[in-house]
Amino acid sequence: TMQTVARDSMVRKLTEADYVPAERGVPAWLGDLLAWIICKTLPKGIEFARYSIDYHYLRNALFVERKLGKDRAEQHIPRYAKALMAAYEEDMQEKRRQAAAMLAAQNANNGANGQEAE
């Protein structure tokens, strides 16, 4: 799950200063092939649901923390989500450190240019 979080374009934009998302997705034929492979090889049913929920909570927590700040985000993330994410806390701390370092670098750069970071 954390591998998917680490590769997510929204997370990469929060944690990697030089990341630029692609303007277009893969060609349709390749998307169809990937969908077929995923359908045949990845978890299905309840296992996929668990994976998907974990992934989205983790990704969204990073986003909310970035936009609202850690203290305010704490008030907006429900207890059940925090309980689910507890198993990933060590890995999440690393992603938070990366996001904070990137934000600090952006603020320093923007401060030098007279701008504010988002």
N, CA and C atoms as an extended XYZ file, in Angstrom:
354
Properties=species:S:1:pos:R:3:atomname:S:1:resname:S:1:resid:I:1 pbc="F F F"
N         0.818       -1.187        0.000 N   THR     1
C         0.000        0.000        0.000 CA  THR     1
C         0.868        1.259        0.000 C   THR     1
N         1.919        1.275        0.826 N   MET     2
C         2.781        2.453        0.860 CA  MET     2
C         3.534        2.651       -0.457 C   MET     2
N         3.790        1.560       -1.187 N   GLN     3
C         4.429        1.709       -2.494 CA  GLN     3
C         3.508        2.466       -3.441 C   GLN     3
N         2.221        2.160       -3.382 N   THR     4
C         1.260        2.862       -4.223 CA  THR     4
C         1.164        4.322       -3.796 C   THR     4
N         1.130        4.564       -2.487 N   VAL     5
C         1.076        5.939       -1.991 CA  VAL     5
C         2.298        6.714       -2.487 C   VAL     5
N         3.476        6.109       -2.380 N   ALA     6
C         4.714        6.780       -2.783 CA  ALA     6
C         4.729        7.107       -4.276 C   ALA     6
N         4.040        6.315       -5.088 N   ARG     7
C         4.043        6.531       -6.545 CA  ARG     7
C         2.877        7.377       -7.034 C   ARG     7
N         1.941        7.697       -6.151 N   ASP     8
C         0.771        8.481       -6.519 CA  ASP     8
C         1.198        9.879       -6.957 C   ASP     8
N         0.616       10.381       -8.047 N   SER     9
C         1.043       11.678       -8.569 CA  SER     9
C         0.756       12.811       -7.596 C   SER     9
N        -0.338       12.740       -6.852 N   MET    10
C        -0.630       13.800       -5.888 CA  MET    10
C         0.410       13.796       -4.760 C   MET    10
N         0.779       12.617       -4.266 N   VAL    11
C         1.780       12.508       -3.211 CA  VAL    11
C         3.140       12.955       -3.735 C   VAL    11
N         3.485       12.531       -4.941 N   ARG    12
C         4.778       12.929       -5.514 CA  ARG    12
C         4.851       14.440       -5.678 C   ARG    12
N         3.751       15.074       -6.042 N   LYS    13
C         3.745       16.523       -6.178 CA  LYS    13
C         3.965       17.188       -4.818 C   LYS    13
N         3.495       16.549       -3.739 N   LEU    14
C         3.679       17.087       -2.384 CA  LEU    14
C         5.073       16.827       -1.835 C   LEU    14
N         5.756       15.796       -2.339 N   THR    15
C         7.008       15.368       -1.710 CA  THR    15
C         8.250       15.488       -2.588 C   THR    15
N         8.098       15.726       -3.882 N   GLU    16
C         9.248       15.796       -4.782 CA  GLU    16
C         9.237       17.126       -5.529 C   GLU    16
N        10.215       17.936       -5.242 N   ALA    17
C        10.260       19.275       -5.832 CA  ALA    17
C        10.330       19.259       -7.358 C   ALA    17
N        11.016       18.281       -7.924 N   ASP    18
C        11.204       18.268       -9.380 CA  ASP    18
C        10.177       17.410      -10.123 C   ASP    18
N         9.124       16.916       -9.423 N   TYR    19
C         8.130       16.060      -10.079 CA  TYR    19
C         7.182       16.905      -10.920 C   TYR    19
N         6.997       16.492      -12.167 N   VAL    20
C         6.042       17.133      -13.065 CA  VAL    20
C         5.130       16.033      -13.599 C   VAL    20
N         3.823       16.081      -13.261 N   PRO    21
C         2.929       15.035      -13.751 CA  PRO    21
C         2.786       15.080      -15.276 C   PRO    21
N         2.537       13.930      -15.844 N   ALA    22
C         2.357       13.847      -17.296 CA  ALA    22
C         1.079       14.561      -17.700 C   ALA    22
N         1.095       15.121      -18.883 N   GLU    23
C        -0.095       15.811      -19.382 CA  GLU    23
C        -1.133       14.829      -19.919 C   GLU    23
N        -0.671       13.654      -20.335 N   ARG    24
C        -1.580       12.655      -20.910 CA  ARG    24
C        -1.311       11.306      -20.270 C   ARG    24
N        -2.318       10.469      -20.300 N   GLY    25
C        -2.165        9.105      -19.818 CA  GLY    25
C        -1.586        8.204      -20.895 C   GLY    25
N        -1.624        6.920      -20.640 N   VAL    26
C        -1.096        5.950      -21.603 CA  VAL    26
C        -2.074        5.800      -22.765 C   VAL    26
N        -1.618        5.292      -23.900 N   PRO    27
C        -2.532        5.043      -25.018 CA  PRO    27
C        -3.630        4.052      -24.607 C   PRO    27
N        -4.772        4.143      -25.260 N   ALA    28
C        -5.926        3.307      -24.909 CA  ALA    28
C        -5.596        1.816      -24.955 C   ALA    28
N        -4.861        1.369      -25.968 N   TRP    29
C        -4.559       -0.054      -26.085 CA  TRP    29
C        -3.722       -0.531      -24.894 C   TRP    29
N        -2.791        0.313      -24.427 N   LEU    30
C        -1.966       -0.056      -23.291 CA  LEU    30
C        -2.790       -0.036      -22.002 C   LEU    30
N        -3.690        0.930      -21.887 N   GLY    31
C        -4.600        0.973      -20.742 CA  GLY    31
C        -5.457       -0.279      -20.660 C   GLY    31
N        -5.945       -0.734      -21.828 N   ASP    32
C        -6.745       -1.961      -21.868 CA  ASP    32
C        -5.915       -3.173      -21.444 C   ASP    32
N        -4.677       -3.232      -21.920 N   LEU    33
C        -3.785       -4.336      -21.553 CA  LEU    33
C        -3.498       -4.317      -20.051 C   LEU    33
N        -3.186       -3.152      -19.520 N   LEU    34
C        -2.920       -3.039      -18.080 CA  LEU    34
C        -4.153       -3.417      -17.264 C   LEU    34
N        -5.327       -2.978      -17.712 N   ALA    35
C        -6.564       -3.332      -17.006 CA  ALA    35
C        -6.763       -4.842      -16.994 C   ALA    35
N        -6.468       -5.507      -18.090 N   TRP    36
C        -6.612       -6.959      -18.165 CA  TRP    36
C        -5.632       -7.632      -17.200 C   TRP    36
N        -4.379       -7.178      -17.199 N   ILE    37
C        -3.370       -7.759      -16.306 CA  ILE    37
C        -3.754       -7.539      -14.847 C   ILE    37
N        -4.179       -6.338      -14.533 N   ILE    38
C        -4.584       -6.027      -13.161 CA  ILE    38
C        -5.750       -6.901      -12.740 C   ILE    38
N        -6.702       -7.059      -13.631 N   CYS    39
C        -7.882       -7.876      -13.337 CA  CYS    39
C        -7.503       -9.331      -13.053 C   CYS    39
N        -6.497       -9.832      -13.751 N   LYS    40
C        -6.091      -11.229      -13.596 CA  LYS    40
C        -5.135      -11.463      -12.434 C   LYS    40
N        -4.392      -10.436      -12.002 N   THR    41
C        -3.314      -10.687      -11.048 CA  THR    41
C        -3.481      -10.050       -9.668 C   THR    41
N        -4.164       -8.944       -9.565 N   LEU    42
C        -4.243       -8.245       -8.279 CA  LEU    42
C        -5.394       -8.755       -7.423 C   LEU    42
N        -5.371       -8.412       -6.139 N   PRO    43
C        -6.439       -8.868       -5.243 CA  PRO    43
C        -7.811       -8.420       -5.729 C   PRO    43
N        -8.786       -9.191       -5.345 N   LYS    44
C       -10.165       -8.915       -5.737 CA  LYS    44
C       -11.029       -8.873       -4.484 C   LYS    44
N       -12.218       -8.394       -4.634 N   GLY    45
C       -13.186       -8.431       -3.555 CA  GLY    45
C       -12.740       -7.656       -2.324 C   GLY    45
N       -12.886       -8.286       -1.167 N   ILE    46
C       -12.620       -7.613        0.101 CA  ILE    46
C       -11.153       -7.213        0.239 C   ILE    46
N       -10.235       -8.011       -0.302 N   GLU    47
C        -8.811       -7.663       -0.216 CA  GLU    47
C        -8.514       -6.397       -1.007 C   GLU    47
N        -9.097       -6.280       -2.189 N   PHE    48
C        -8.894       -5.066       -2.966 CA  PHE    48
C        -9.536       -3.877       -2.260 C   PHE    48
N       -10.709       -4.076       -1.685 N   ALA    49
C       -11.391       -2.996       -0.974 CA  ALA    49
C       -10.537       -2.490        0.186 C   ALA    49
N        -9.950       -3.403        0.945 N   ARG    50
C        -9.084       -2.989        2.062 CA  ARG    50
C        -7.884       -2.192        1.567 C   ARG    50
N        -7.250       -2.711        0.540 N   TYR    51
C        -6.094       -2.024       -0.044 CA  TYR    51
C        -6.484       -0.629       -0.510 C   TYR    51
N        -7.578       -0.524       -1.237 N   SER    52
C        -8.011        0.744       -1.810 CA  SER    52
C        -8.352        1.761       -0.718 C   SER    52
N        -9.039        1.320        0.309 N   ILE    53
C        -9.391        2.225        1.411 CA  ILE    53
C        -8.137        2.703        2.122 C   ILE    53
N        -7.223        1.797        2.438 N   ASP    54
C        -5.971        2.181        3.098 CA  ASP    54
C        -5.227        3.216        2.257 C   ASP    54
N        -5.062        2.917        0.999 N   TYR    55
C        -4.328        3.797        0.087 CA  TYR    55
C        -4.938        5.196        0.047 C   TYR    55
N        -6.257        5.272       -0.119 N   HIS    56
C        -6.894        6.581       -0.236 CA  HIS    56
C        -6.846        7.360        1.073 C   HIS    56
N        -7.001        6.704        2.203 N   TYR    57
C        -6.869        7.404        3.486 CA  TYR    57
C        -5.459        7.963        3.655 C   TYR    57
N        -4.454        7.166        3.342 N   LEU    58
C        -3.070        7.615        3.495 CA  LEU    58
C        -2.763        8.797        2.579 C   LEU    58
N        -3.142        8.670        1.342 N   ARG    59
C        -2.887        9.749        0.386 CA  ARG    59
C        -3.618       11.019        0.787 C   ARG    59
N        -4.876       10.895        1.147 N   ASN    60
C        -5.666       12.066        1.496 CA  ASN    60
C        -5.187       12.702        2.797 C   ASN    60
N        -4.684       11.896        3.733 N   ALA    61
C        -4.147       12.456        4.977 CA  ALA    61
C        -2.949       13.354        4.666 C   ALA    61
N        -2.072       12.916        3.790 N   LEU    62
C        -0.926       13.749        3.408 CA  LEU    62
C        -1.388       15.058        2.776 C   LEU    62
N        -2.388       14.977        1.936 N   PHE    63
C        -2.896       16.161        1.259 CA  PHE    63
C        -3.527       17.138        2.255 C   PHE    63
N        -4.371       16.622        3.154 N   VAL    64
C        -5.043       17.473        4.138 CA  VAL    64
C        -4.023       18.107        5.080 C   VAL    64
N        -3.015       17.334        5.493 N   GLU    65
C        -1.974       17.888        6.357 CA  GLU    65
C        -1.223       19.016        5.653 C   GLU    65
N        -0.990       18.867        4.373 N   ARG    66
C        -0.279       19.902        3.615 CA  ARG    66
C        -1.129       21.156        3.498 C   ARG    66
N        -2.402       20.991        3.211 N   LYS    67
C        -3.273       22.144        2.974 CA  LYS    67
C        -3.696       22.838        4.270 C   LYS    67
N        -3.962       22.074        5.344 N   LEU    68
C        -4.485       22.653        6.575 CA  LEU    68
C        -3.447       22.791        7.675 C   LEU    68
N        -2.341       22.078        7.554 N   GLY    69
C        -1.374       22.016        8.645 CA  GLY    69
C        -1.697       20.820        9.537 C   GLY    69
N        -0.685       20.265       10.187 N   LYS    70
C        -0.847       19.031       10.963 CA  LYS    70
C        -1.900       19.171       12.059 C   LYS    70
N        -1.862       20.260       12.820 N   ASP    71
C        -2.800       20.412       13.937 CA  ASP    71
C        -4.250       20.517       13.472 C   ASP    71
N        -4.497       21.322       12.467 N   ARG    72
C        -5.862       21.457       11.951 CA  ARG    72
C        -6.332       20.183       11.272 C   ARG    72
N        -5.426       19.513       10.579 N   ALA    73
C        -5.790       18.261        9.911 CA  ALA    73
C        -6.229       17.221       10.933 C   ALA    73
N        -5.567       17.201       12.097 N   GLU    74
C        -5.938       16.255       13.174 CA  GLU    74
C        -7.421       16.350       13.505 C   GLU    74
N        -7.966       17.550       13.451 N   GLN    75
C        -9.377       17.759       13.781 CA  GLN    75
C       -10.307       17.249       12.677 C   GLN    75
N        -9.785       17.108       11.468 N   HIS    76
C       -10.630       16.743       10.327 CA  HIS    76
C       -10.513       15.278        9.918 C   HIS    76
N        -9.545       14.573       10.453 N   ILE    77
C        -9.383       13.155       10.114 CA  ILE    77
C       -10.088       12.332       11.188 C   ILE    77
N       -11.094       11.544       10.807 N   PRO    78
C       -11.869       10.786       11.793 CA  PRO    78
C       -11.031        9.735       12.528 C   PRO    78
N       -11.472        9.387       13.732 N   ARG    79
C       -10.754        8.394       14.546 CA  ARG    79
C       -10.600        7.061       13.826 C   ARG    79
N       -11.650        6.622       13.125 N   TYR    80
C       -11.556        5.326       12.444 CA  TYR    80
C       -10.481        5.356       11.361 C   TYR    80
N       -10.312        6.504       10.702 N   ALA    81
C        -9.264        6.628        9.680 CA  ALA    81
C        -7.891        6.619       10.338 C   ALA    81
N        -7.761        7.309       11.469 N   LYS    82
C        -6.488        7.316       12.196 CA  LYS    82
C        -6.125        5.910       12.663 C   LYS    82
N        -7.127        5.156       13.136 N   ALA    83
C        -6.878        3.784       13.590 CA  ALA    83
C        -6.407        2.917       12.429 C   ALA    83
N        -7.029        3.079       11.278 N   LEU    84
C        -6.642        2.307       10.096 CA  LEU    84
C        -5.230        2.677        9.648 C   LEU    84
N        -4.876        3.951        9.729 N   MET    85
C        -3.579        4.418        9.253 CA  MET    85
C        -2.442        4.146       10.239 C   MET    85
N        -2.766        3.773       11.462 N   ALA    86
C        -1.736        3.562       12.489 CA  ALA    86
C        -0.699        2.522       12.057 C   ALA    86
N        -1.124        1.523       11.310 N   ALA    87
C        -0.199        0.467       10.862 CA  ALA    87
C         0.871        1.006        9.907 C   ALA    87
N         0.622        2.147        9.316 N   TYR    88
C         1.541        2.726        8.328 CA  TYR    88
C         2.302        3.932        8.884 C   TYR    88
N         2.206        4.184       10.187 N   GLU    89
C         2.726        5.432       10.758 CA  GLU    89
C         4.209        5.665       10.478 C   GLU    89
N         5.026        4.641       10.588 N   GLU    90
C         6.465        4.818       10.353 CA  GLU    90
C         6.733        5.283        8.925 C   GLU    90
N         6.091        4.641        7.956 N   ASP    91
C         6.261        5.040        6.560 CA  ASP    91
C         5.668        6.426        6.296 C   ASP    91
N         4.555        6.730        6.951 N   MET    92
C         3.922        8.035        6.767 CA  MET    92
C         4.818        9.149        7.309 C   MET    92
N         5.534        8.886        8.392 N   GLN    93
C         6.436        9.898        8.946 CA  GLN    93
C         7.491       10.297        7.911 C   GLN    93
N         7.999        9.309        7.184 N   GLU    94
C         8.991        9.599        6.136 CA  GLU    94
C         8.373       10.474        5.043 C   GLU    94
N         7.164       10.163        4.619 N   LYS    95
C         6.489       10.972        3.591 CA  LYS    95
C         6.227       12.381        4.122 C   LYS    95
N         5.848       12.500        5.406 N   ARG    96
C         5.634       13.825        5.998 CA  ARG    96
C         6.934       14.626        6.019 C   ARG    96
N         8.042       13.965        6.347 N   ARG    97
C         9.343       14.653        6.360 CA  ARG    97
C         9.688       15.157        4.955 C   ARG    97
N         9.449       14.313        3.956 N   GLN    98
C         9.736       14.720        2.583 CA  GLN    98
C         8.866       15.906        2.177 C   GLN    98
N         7.582       15.855        2.523 N   ALA    99
C         6.669       16.944        2.176 CA  ALA    99
C         7.071       18.236        2.886 C   ALA    99
N         7.448       18.144        4.160 N   ALA   100
C         7.853       19.333        4.921 CA  ALA   100
C         9.135       19.932        4.350 C   ALA   100
N        10.081       19.075        3.986 N   ALA   101
C        11.335       19.565        3.418 CA  ALA   101
C        11.075       20.271        2.088 C   ALA   101
N        10.212       19.705        1.282 N   MET   102
C         9.921       20.329        0.001 CA  MET   102
C         9.205       21.664        0.199 C   MET   102
N         8.262       21.724        1.131 N   LEU   103
C         7.539       22.967        1.398 CA  LEU   103
C         8.494       24.040        1.920 C   LEU   103
N         9.415       23.634        2.808 N   ALA   104
C        10.396       24.587        3.335 CA  ALA   104
C        11.280       25.129        2.205 C   ALA   104
N        11.687       24.252        1.307 N   ALA   105
C        12.515       24.687        0.180 CA  ALA   105
C        11.731       25.632       -0.725 C   ALA   105
N        10.453       25.324       -0.961 N   GLN   106
C         9.621       26.204       -1.788 CA  GLN   106
C         9.446       27.565       -1.117 C   GLN   106
N         9.203       27.550        0.200 N   ASN   107
C         9.023       28.809        0.923 CA  ASN   107
C        10.300       29.648        0.874 C   ASN   107
N        11.442       28.978        1.042 N   ALA   108
C        12.716       29.698        0.991 CA  ALA   108
C        12.939       30.295       -0.403 C   ALA   108
N        12.642       29.507       -1.421 N   ASN   109
C        12.796       29.965       -2.806 CA  ASN   109
C        11.817       31.087       -3.120 C   ASN   109
N        10.566       30.905       -2.703 N   ASN   110
C         9.545       31.921       -2.977 CA  ASN   110
C         9.798       33.180       -2.163 C   ASN   110
N        10.324       33.020       -0.936 N   GLY   111
C        10.666       34.169       -0.116 CA  GLY   111
C        11.736       35.014       -0.774 C   GLY   111
N        12.669       34.356       -1.399 N   ALA   112
C        13.731       35.061       -2.109 CA  ALA   112
C        13.169       35.804       -3.325 C   ALA   112
N        12.059       35.261       -3.863 N   ASN   113
C        11.428       35.878       -5.036 CA  ASN   113
C        10.254       36.763       -4.662 C   ASN   113
N         9.939       36.888       -3.347 N   GLY   114
C         8.826       37.717       -2.909 CA  GLY   114
C         7.473       37.084       -3.127 C   GLY   114
N         7.391       35.746       -3.164 N   GLN   115
C         6.130       35.042       -3.389 CA  GLN   115
C         5.847       34.153       -2.187 C   GLN   115
N         4.573       33.655       -2.110 N   GLU   116
C         4.189       32.699       -1.077 CA  GLU   116
C         3.983       31.340       -1.716 C   GLU   116
N         4.304       30.255       -0.953 N   ALA   117
C         4.015       28.902       -1.431 CA  ALA   117
C         2.542       28.610       -1.225 C   ALA   117
N         2.017       27.634       -1.952 N   GLU   118
C         0.598       27.294       -1.799 CA  GLU   118
C         0.305       26.633       -0.494 C   GLU   118
